[in-house]
Amino acid sequence: MIRFVRLGWPVLVAAGAAAAPRPEEPVEGRHAVALEDLAWPAPPASALAVRPSPRCASVALPLTPATRYFVHGRAVDAETFPAAAEAARAASPEAVAFIYYELATGRVTRVIVAAPHPALASGHGAFEVRR
């Protein structure tokens, strides 16, 4: 019995460490930008040029046929998205685009255009789009 305790506890500790939860690693990134900081691609399945901030250079994020588009909570297809996003910007100049992309590949998974909540748009909340 003593021999098991002396030799067996390292095995139990190692097994417990292997089963311990590891911190989650992010798999998706996000940019929140003003609509004028986006350059819409001509063919829908090419790349979206995003300028994360006024001091940053544009970043090209590839679009695929699997990319989903939403304007004010409504799903739209890739062909009508640029016009729908422009209409949203005309209706609400404070509208922003949230671009979600895979960190490993850079591919855009979804683009969401929404008008920020008035409290957040005024700079009193945790979200702010830098211009």
C-alpha positions in Angstrom: 0.0 0.0 0.0 2.8 2.4 0.9 4.6 1.5 -2.3 1.4 2.5 -4.3 1.1 5.8 -2.5 4.7 6.6 -3.1 4.7 5.6 -6.8 1.1 6.2 -7.7 0.5 9.8 -6.7 2.6 11.3 -9.5 0.5 9.4 -12.0 -2.7 10.7 -10.5 -1.3 14.3 -10.5 -0.3 14.0 -14.1 -3.7 12.6 -15.1 -5.4 15.4 -13.3 -3.2 18.1 -14.9 -4.0 16.7 -18.4 -7.7 16.8 -17.7 -7.6 20.4 -16.3 -9.4 22.9 -18.4 -7.2 25.1 -20.6 -7.9 28.8 -21.3 -9.9 29.3 -24.4 -8.1 30.8 -27.3 -10.0 33.2 -29.5 -10.8 31.9 -33.0 -12.6 35.0 -34.3 -11.6 38.6 -34.5 -13.8 41.7 -35.0 -13.4 45.2 -36.4 -16.0 47.9 -35.7 -15.7 50.7 -38.2 -17.7 53.6 -39.6 -19.2 52.7 -42.9 -17.1 55.3 -44.7 -14.0 53.3 -43.6 -15.1 50.3 -45.7 -14.3 49.8 -49.4 -16.9 47.5 -51.0 -15.5 45.0 -53.4 -16.8 44.9 -57.0 -17.3 41.1 -57.2 -19.0 39.9 -54.0 -16.6 37.1 -53.4 -13.3 39.0 -53.3 -12.0 41.0 -50.4 -13.4 43.7 -48.1 -10.9 46.6 -47.4 -11.2 47.7 -43.8 -9.5 50.6 -42.2 -9.6 49.8 -38.4 -8.7 53.3 -37.4 -7.8 56.6 -39.1 -4.1 56.0 -38.3 -4.1 52.4 -39.6 -3.6 51.3 -43.1 -6.4 49.4 -44.8 -6.6 45.6 -44.3 -8.0 43.3 -47.0 -10.1 40.6 -45.5 -11.3 37.9 -48.0 -15.0 37.4 -48.5 -16.3 33.9 -49.5 -19.7 32.6 -50.6 -20.2 31.5 -47.0 -19.9 35.1 -45.7 -23.2 36.3 -44.2 -24.5 39.9 -44.3 -27.0 41.6 -42.0 -28.4 45.2 -42.1 -30.3 46.3 -39.0 -30.9 42.6 -38.0 -32.1 41.6 -41.4 -30.2 39.0 -43.5 -29.3 40.2 -47.0 -27.4 38.6 -49.8 -24.0 39.6 -51.0 -25.2 41.3 -54.2 -27.6 43.6 -52.4 -25.5 44.2 -49.3 -23.6 47.3 -50.5 -26.8 49.1 -51.5 -28.5 48.1 -48.3 -25.5 49.3 -46.2 -25.4 52.6 -48.1 -29.2 53.1 -47.4 -28.6 52.3 -43.7 -25.8 54.9 -43.6 -28.0 57.5 -45.4 -30.8 56.8 -42.9 -28.4 56.9 -39.9 -25.0 58.5 -40.3 -23.8 56.9 -37.1 -24.4 53.4 -38.5 -21.3 51.2 -38.1 -20.2 47.9 -39.6 -19.0 45.0 -37.5 -16.7 42.7 -39.5 -16.2 39.3 -37.9 -13.3 37.2 -39.3 -11.4 34.0 -38.6 -8.1 34.7 -37.0 -6.4 31.8 -38.6 -7.4 32.5 -42.2 -8.6 36.2 -42.1 -11.8 35.1 -44.0 -14.8 37.2 -43.1 -17.6 35.1 -41.6 -20.2 37.9 -41.3 -20.7 41.6 -41.7 -23.3 43.4 -39.6 -24.4 46.9 -40.2 -26.3 48.5 -37.3 -27.0 51.9 -35.8 -25.4 52.0 -32.3 -27.6 52.6 -29.3 -27.8 56.4 -28.6 -26.0 56.0 -25.2 -23.1 54.2 -26.9 -22.9 56.5 -29.9 -22.5 59.5 -27.7 -19.3 58.1 -26.2 -20.8 57.4 -22.8 -20.7 53.6 -23.2 -18.1 51.0 -23.7 -18.3 51.1 -27.5 -16.9 53.9 -29.6 -16.1 54.0 -33.3 -13.0 56.1 -33.9 -13.1 58.4 -36.8 
